[in-house]
Amino acid sequence: MNNLLHMLAGLAAIFLFYFCGEMLVRVLALPFPGTLAGLLMLLAFQFLRRKTPVVLISGGAPLLKHMAMLFVPAVLGVGVYWQQISENLSGIGLAIIVSTTVSLGLSGWIAQRLLQSVAVDSEEDPGL
């Protein structure tokens, strides 16, 4: 029963961030989706707490477990818009290659910087 309550509270928290993001985008007329704003708010919350609450882990686990099912609408959308996609295939392919290369490079650079700072901190404090 306790796990069910944790899961429901976690789902409620995730949906709260989603709805707050949607509301923020509408009120401020921001040029990006409310779901992205909600995700960024959730990310900021977790950075400020420096630890993911157990409730959010319990609420997010079922969503992650069934992630493939959540992508079904996107896959069906590709089938519906195949004509437009095939007309713009070179641009889409180039965008995918460039964005993947940039994101991998940036992720590697950030990871390298973070690992260097952890290594420096552990050298300064050998008691850890």
C-alpha positions as CSV (number, residue, x, y, z in Angstrom):
1,M,0.0,0.0,0.0
2,N,2.9,2.3,0.9
3,N,4.5,1.7,-2.6
4,L,1.2,2.5,-4.3
5,L,0.9,5.8,-2.4
6,H,4.5,6.7,-3.3
7,M,3.9,5.9,-6.9
8,L,0.7,8.0,-7.0
9,A,2.4,10.9,-5.2
10,G,5.3,10.7,-7.7
11,L,3.0,10.7,-10.7
12,A,1.1,13.6,-9.2
13,A,4.4,15.5,-8.7
14,I,5.4,14.8,-12.3
15,F,2.1,16.0,-13.6
16,L,2.3,19.1,-11.4
17,F,5.6,20.0,-13.1
18,Y,4.0,19.3,-16.4
19,F,1.0,21.6,-15.7
20,C,3.2,24.3,-14.2
21,G,5.3,24.3,-17.4
22,E,2.2,24.5,-19.6
23,M,0.9,27.4,-17.5
24,L,4.2,29.2,-17.5
25,V,4.5,29.0,-21.3
26,R,0.9,30.3,-21.8
27,V,1.2,33.1,-19.3
28,L,4.6,34.3,-20.6
29,A,3.9,33.4,-24.2
30,L,7.2,31.6,-24.5
31,P,8.2,30.2,-27.9
32,F,8.7,26.5,-26.8
33,P,6.4,23.7,-25.6
34,G,5.1,23.7,-22.1
35,T,6.2,20.1,-21.6
36,L,9.8,21.3,-22.1
37,A,9.3,24.0,-19.5
38,G,7.9,21.5,-17.1
39,L,10.8,19.2,-17.7
40,L,13.3,22.0,-17.1
41,M,11.5,22.9,-13.9
42,L,11.7,19.3,-12.7
43,L,15.4,19.2,-13.6
44,A,16.0,22.5,-11.7
45,F,14.1,21.1,-8.7
46,Q,16.3,18.0,-8.6
47,F,19.5,20.1,-9.0
48,L,18.4,22.3,-6.1
49,R,17.6,19.2,-3.9
50,R,20.8,17.5,-5.0
51,K,19.0,14.2,-4.7
52,T,16.0,12.6,-6.5
53,P,13.1,12.1,-4.0
54,V,12.0,8.5,-3.6
55,V,8.5,9.6,-4.5
56,L,9.7,10.8,-7.9
57,I,11.6,7.6,-8.5
58,S,8.5,5.5,-7.6
59,G,6.3,7.7,-9.9
60,G,8.7,7.6,-12.8
61,A,9.6,3.9,-12.8
62,P,6.3,2.8,-14.4
63,L,6.7,5.4,-17.1
64,L,10.3,4.3,-17.9
65,K,9.2,0.7,-17.8
66,H,6.7,1.3,-20.6
67,M,8.7,3.9,-22.5
68,A,8.3,2.0,-25.8
69,M,4.5,2.2,-25.6
70,L,4.8,6.0,-25.1
71,F,6.6,6.3,-28.5
72,V,3.8,4.6,-30.5
73,P,2.1,7.9,-31.4
74,A,5.4,9.3,-32.7
75,V,6.0,6.2,-34.8
76,L,2.4,6.4,-36.2
77,G,2.9,10.1,-37.0
78,V,5.9,9.2,-39.2
79,G,3.6,6.9,-41.2
80,V,1.0,9.6,-41.5
81,Y,3.4,12.3,-42.7
82,W,5.7,10.0,-44.7
83,Q,5.2,12.1,-47.9
84,Q,6.5,15.3,-46.2
85,I,9.3,13.4,-44.5
86,S,10.5,11.8,-47.7
87,E,10.5,15.2,-49.5
88,N,12.7,16.7,-46.7
89,L,14.8,13.6,-46.0
90,S,18.2,15.2,-46.7
91,G,17.5,18.2,-44.4
92,I,16.2,15.9,-41.7
93,G,19.2,13.6,-42.0
94,L,21.6,16.5,-41.8
95,A,19.9,17.9,-38.8
96,I,20.0,14.5,-37.0
97,I,23.7,14.0,-37.8
98,V,24.7,17.5,-36.7
99,S,22.6,17.6,-33.5
100,T,23.8,14.1,-32.5
101,T,27.4,15.1,-33.1
102,V,27.1,18.3,-31.2
103,S,25.2,16.7,-28.3
104,L,27.7,13.8,-28.0
105,G,30.6,16.2,-28.1
106,L,29.1,18.5,-25.6
107,S,28.2,15.6,-23.3
108,G,31.7,14.3,-23.4
109,W,33.2,17.7,-22.7
110,I,30.9,18.2,-19.7
111,A,31.6,14.7,-18.4
112,Q,35.4,15.3,-18.8
113,R,35.2,18.6,-16.9
114,L,33.1,17.1,-14.1
115,L,35.4,14.1,-13.7
116,Q,38.4,16.4,-13.6
117,S,36.8,18.5,-10.8
118,V,36.0,15.3,-8.8
119,A,39.5,14.0,-9.3
120,V,40.9,17.4,-8.0
121,D,38.6,17.4,-5.0
122,S,39.6,13.8,-4.1
123,E,43.3,14.7,-4.3
124,E,42.8,17.7,-2.0
125,D,40.9,15.6,0.6
126,P,42.5,12.2,0.9
127,G,40.2,11.3,3.8
128,L,37.3,10.4,1.5
